[in-house]
Amino acid sequence: MNRVLTLSILFYVLLFSCESKSPSLSDQLKTIFLSRLKRNDSTVVLDSFRVIRIDSIDRKHQLIIDDTIYMREFARVQGQLINSIIEKKKDSIGFYQDEVNYMGTQLDSMNKEISKADTTIKLGLLAICKIQLSKHKRSTERVIRYLLDMNMNIWNSSMIDSSIASMVRKLN
């Protein structure tokens, strides 16, 4: 009877001491990417997903990333202004000129804020991933950046979705 009781106790100790291993960050990011990819186009195949680098993000890094995104938008608006000037669209020229002027002042403010930003407090992670997709014997490859807060919530999900949409368009 003691033997059965001892074995039972040992069995329960072993059963409850086993912990399931949580998926790695790479596996979690791949799963998230696949779900977003399938929502966009279920016929596209993920050939490879590699995490190239993981860095921590502090306030200064966050501002630099925001500035980079803002610069892209600024360049797009400048391009629209130039096209309006070339095509002599007087209504659009004034609008885009005002936008460029306003965005220029915002860029100056962002640059001042970057120079004074805190680098001691970590805000999250930047995971840089290399993705390869294929469809109908065509393939495309891109680097995607995941911005994650300390709770592993994605900050830039709309950018990831637009990157996926762009990759899928290249394959169609």
Secondary structure per residue as TSV (DSSP state, phi and psi in degrees):
chain	resnum	aa	ss	phi	psi
A	1	M	-	360.0	-41.0
A	2	N	H	-61.7	-37.1
A	3	R	H	-65.3	-43.6
A	4	V	H	-65.2	-43.2
A	5	L	H	-63.4	-43.1
A	6	T	H	-63.6	-44.8
A	7	L	H	-64.4	-38.9
A	8	S	H	-63.4	-45.3
A	9	I	H	-63.5	-43.1
A	10	L	H	-61.4	-42.0
A	11	F	H	-61.1	-46.7
A	12	Y	H	-65.7	-38.9
A	13	V	H	-62.7	-45.3
A	14	L	H	-64.5	-42.1
A	15	L	H	-62.9	-44.9
A	16	F	H	-85.7	-13.5
A	17	S	H	-87.9	-14.0
A	18	C	-	-75.6	128.3
A	19	E	-	-113.7	140.7
A	20	S	-	-78.8	141.4
A	21	K	-	-79.5	126.9
A	22	S	-	-74.9	149.1
A	23	P	-	-63.6	149.0
A	24	S	-	-67.9	163.9
A	25	L	H	-58.5	-40.9
A	26	S	H	-59.6	-45.4
A	27	D	H	-64.5	-40.0
A	28	Q	H	-63.9	-44.3
A	29	L	H	-65.4	-39.6
A	30	K	H	-63.2	-42.5
A	31	T	H	-62.5	-44.1
A	32	I	H	-62.1	-44.8
A	33	F	H	-61.2	-45.8
A	34	L	H	-60.8	-41.0
A	35	S	H	-65.6	-39.4
A	36	R	H	-68.9	-38.3
A	37	L	H	-63.7	-45.4
A	38	K	H	-64.5	-34.2
A	39	R	H	-65.9	-32.1
A	40	N	H	-80.3	-48.5
A	41	D	-	-159.1	109.7
A	42	S	T	-74.9	-7.7
A	43	T	T	-91.2	-9.5
A	44	V	-	-81.0	140.3
A	45	V	E	-108.0	134.0
A	46	L	E	-85.0	109.8
A	47	D	E	-81.4	-41.7
A	48	S	E	-152.6	150.5
A	49	F	E	-144.0	111.5
A	50	R	E	-127.0	132.4
A	51	V	E	-83.4	117.0
A	52	I	E	-84.2	-39.7
A	53	R	E	-158.8	146.7
A	54	I	E	-129.8	125.5
A	55	D	E	-127.5	155.3
A	56	S	E	-84.6	154.4
A	57	I	E	-117.3	130.3
A	58	D	E	-112.3	-176.7
A	59	R	H	-60.2	-39.6
A	60	K	H	-63.9	-44.8
A	61	H	H	-61.6	-41.6
A	62	Q	H	-60.0	-44.7
A	63	L	H	-65.8	-37.4
A	64	I	H	-64.7	-41.4
A	65	I	H	-63.9	-45.6
A	66	D	H	-59.5	-41.4
A	67	D	H	-63.6	-41.0
A	68	T	H	-63.2	-44.1
A	69	I	H	-64.2	-42.9
A	70	Y	H	-64.0	-38.4
A	71	M	H	-62.0	-39.2
A	72	R	H	-60.0	-45.6
A	73	E	H	-64.5	-40.0
A	74	F	H	-61.4	-44.5
A	75	A	H	-63.5	-37.6
A	76	R	H	-64.5	-44.7
A	77	V	H	-66.6	-39.0
A	78	Q	H	-61.2	-40.1
A	79	G	H	-62.5	-39.7
A	80	Q	H	-66.6	-37.0
A	81	L	H	-62.9	-46.3
A	82	I	H	-61.4	-44.0
A	83	N	H	-62.3	-39.1
A	84	S	H	-64.2	-38.8
A	85	I	H	-67.0	-44.8
A	86	I	H	-62.7	-42.7
A	87	E	T	-86.0	1.6
A	88	K	T	53.5	47.7
A	89	K	-	-94.4	91.8
A	90	K	H	-60.8	-36.9
A	91	D	H	-63.8	-41.8
A	92	S	H	-74.0	-33.8
A	93	I	H	-58.3	-48.2
A	94	G	H	-61.9	-43.6
A	95	F	H	-62.1	-50.9
A	96	Y	H	-68.1	-32.7
A	97	Q	H	-64.6	-42.1
A	98	D	H	-61.9	-41.6
A	99	E	H	-62.4	-45.8
A	100	V	H	-61.7	-43.6
A	101	N	H	-61.8	-46.3
A	102	Y	H	-64.5	-46.3
A	103	M	H	-64.1	-34.2
A	104	G	H	-61.0	-41.9
A	105	T	H	-67.5	-35.5
A	106	Q	H	-65.3	-39.2
A	107	L	H	-63.2	-40.9
A	108	D	H	-60.5	-43.8
A	109	S	H	-63.2	-41.3
A	110	M	H	-63.9	-40.9
A	111	N	H	-63.4	-38.8
A	112	K	H	-65.2	-41.1
A	113	E	H	-66.9	-37.0
A	114	I	H	-61.7	-42.8
A	115	S	H	-64.4	-25.2
A	116	K	H	-103.0	2.7
A	117	A	-	-69.4	149.7
A	118	D	-	-76.4	135.4
A	119	T	-	-115.6	6.2
A	120	T	S	-92.6	-28.7
A	121	I	S	-97.5	123.1
A	122	K	E	-82.5	132.8
A	123	L	E	-103.3	-24.1
A	124	G	E	173.4	-155.1
A	125	L	E	-128.6	151.6
A	126	L	E	-116.6	117.3
A	127	A	E	-110.1	121.0
A	128	I	E	-101.6	121.5
A	129	C	E	-123.3	141.8
A	130	K	E	-103.7	124.1
A	131	I	E	-118.1	138.5
A	132	Q	E	-128.5	127.6
A	133	L	E	-119.5	154.5
A	134	S	E	-143.6	156.6
A	135	K	E	-163.8	129.6
A	136	H	T	49.5	51.6
A	137	K	T	63.9	14.4
A	138	R	E	-112.6	147.8
A	139	S	E	-139.3	157.4
A	140	T	E	-143.8	152.4
A	141	E	E	-133.7	145.4
A	142	R	E	-156.7	156.0
A	143	V	E	-98.9	130.0
A	144	I	E	-120.6	140.0
A	145	R	E	-109.8	123.1
A	146	Y	E	-98.0	126.4
A	147	L	E	-104.9	118.7
A	148	L	E	-120.9	139.1
A	149	D	E	-82.0	-177.1
A	150	M	T	-67.8	-16.9
A	151	N	T	-94.8	9.8
A	152	M	-	66.2	28.0
A	153	N	-	-88.4	139.5
A	154	I	B	-80.6	128.4
A	155	W	S	-82.7	-33.9
A	156	N	-	-113.8	45.9
A	157	S	H	-63.9	-34.4
A	158	S	H	-68.0	-34.6
A	159	M	H	-67.4	-37.8
A	160	I	H	-65.0	-43.9
A	161	D	H	-61.8	-40.6
A	162	S	H	-70.0	-32.8
A	163	S	H	-65.4	-42.2
A	164	I	H	-62.7	-45.9
A	165	A	H	-60.4	-40.0
A	166	S	H	-64.7	-42.7
A	167	M	H	-64.8	-41.6
A	168	V	H	-64.9	-40.7
A	169	R	H	-59.1	-39.3
A	170	K	H	-63.5	-28.3
A	171	L	H	-85.9	-17.8
A	172	N	-	-89.3	360.0
